[in-house]
Amino acid sequence: MSAKSFAKNHLTDVTWPSKDVSKNELWDVSGILKGRLNEGLRFDVRPLRKQQDGRTAKKGRTTTTANKMVVETLSQWIIVDVEELHKHIIANKLREVHLEEIIEKLEWNIILEK
């Protein structure tokens, strides 16, 4: 799946960034979550990647202007608030975060079925 699939099924008022904006601001699509919010948000929908150690992970940066990070699983889209995630990482001095931990410990997350 992809950002296009996420946008088609779960967003209204969709806007796609130019390549320069996407590269510099680190977001993939903006829009309003259907039936959930009325606020336009920027989403980081980059896919999970296989790491050198064989684990699957999604890298993020604190310089992103995305409001939400989206993680795709086989059956769900998991949406996490970037600001809350950054605060959690800094407060706990983390270098990596596991998805299960994010879902359990962060207050703002939405899980959408595919």
C-alpha positions as CSV (number, residue, x, y, z in Angstrom):
1,M,0.0,0.0,0.0
2,S,1.0,3.6,0.0
3,A,0.3,7.2,0.9
4,K,-2.1,7.2,-2.1
5,S,-4.1,4.4,-0.6
6,F,-4.1,6.0,2.8
7,A,-5.3,9.3,1.4
8,K,-7.9,7.8,-0.9
9,N,-9.5,5.7,1.9
10,H,-9.1,8.0,5.0
11,L,-8.6,11.6,4.0
12,T,-10.6,14.5,2.4
13,D,-9.3,17.7,1.1
14,V,-6.1,16.0,0.1
15,T,-3.0,18.0,-0.9
16,W,0.3,16.5,-2.2
17,P,3.5,18.3,-1.6
18,S,6.1,19.1,-4.3
19,K,9.2,16.9,-4.2
20,D,11.2,19.8,-2.7
21,V,8.6,20.4,0.1
22,S,8.3,16.7,0.8
23,K,12.1,16.4,1.0
24,N,12.7,19.5,3.2
25,E,9.6,19.4,5.4
26,L,9.4,15.5,5.6
27,W,5.7,15.0,5.0
28,D,3.9,13.0,2.3
29,V,0.2,14.1,2.2
30,S,-2.0,16.5,3.9
31,G,-5.8,16.4,4.5
32,I,-8.6,15.9,6.9
33,L,-9.2,12.5,8.5
34,K,-12.7,11.4,7.3
35,G,-15.2,11.3,10.1
36,R,-12.6,11.9,12.8
37,L,-11.3,15.5,12.8
38,N,-12.1,18.7,11.0
39,E,-8.5,19.9,11.1
40,G,-6.1,19.8,8.1
41,L,-3.0,17.8,9.0
42,R,0.3,16.8,7.4
43,F,1.1,13.1,7.5
44,D,4.4,11.2,7.3
45,V,3.3,8.0,5.5
46,R,6.7,6.7,4.5
47,P,6.8,2.9,4.6
48,L,8.6,0.6,7.0
49,R,12.0,-0.5,5.7
50,K,14.2,-3.5,6.3
51,Q,17.2,-2.4,8.4
52,Q,20.8,-3.8,8.1
53,D,20.2,-5.9,11.2
54,G,17.2,-7.5,9.6
55,R,14.5,-5.7,11.6
56,T,11.7,-3.7,10.0
57,A,11.6,-0.1,11.1
58,K,10.6,3.4,10.2
59,K,13.0,6.2,10.7
60,G,11.8,9.6,11.7
61,R,13.4,13.0,12.3
62,T,12.7,15.7,14.8
63,T,12.8,18.3,12.0
64,T,9.7,17.0,10.3
65,T,6.8,19.4,9.9
66,A,4.4,16.5,9.7
67,N,1.7,16.6,12.4
68,K,1.1,12.8,12.4
69,M,3.2,9.8,11.6
70,V,1.4,6.9,10.0
71,V,2.6,3.3,10.3
72,E,1.1,0.7,8.0
73,T,0.6,-2.9,9.1
74,L,-1.0,-5.7,7.2
75,S,-4.5,-4.9,8.4
76,Q,-4.3,-1.3,9.9
77,W,-3.0,2.2,9.6
78,I,-1.7,3.4,13.0
79,I,-1.6,7.2,13.3
80,V,0.6,8.8,16.0
81,D,1.0,12.4,17.0
82,V,4.5,13.5,16.1
83,E,4.8,16.1,18.9
84,E,3.7,13.7,21.6
85,L,6.1,11.1,20.1
86,H,9.0,13.5,20.2
87,K,8.3,14.5,23.8
88,H,8.1,10.8,24.7
89,I,11.5,10.1,23.0
90,I,13.2,13.1,24.7
91,A,11.7,12.4,28.2
92,N,12.8,8.8,28.1
93,K,16.1,9.4,26.3
94,L,15.2,6.8,23.6
95,R,17.0,6.1,20.4
96,E,14.3,3.7,19.1
97,V,10.7,3.2,19.9
98,H,8.6,0.1,19.3
99,L,5.1,0.4,17.9
100,E,3.5,-1.6,20.7
101,E,5.1,0.9,23.2
102,I,3.7,3.9,21.3
103,I,0.2,2.5,21.2
104,E,0.3,1.7,24.9
105,K,2.0,4.8,26.3
106,L,1.0,7.7,24.1
107,E,-2.5,9.3,24.5
108,W,-3.0,10.4,21.0
109,N,-3.2,7.6,18.5
110,I,-5.8,6.4,16.1
111,I,-6.0,2.9,14.6
112,L,-7.8,2.6,11.3
113,E,-8.7,-0.7,9.8
114,K,-7.9,-1.2,6.1
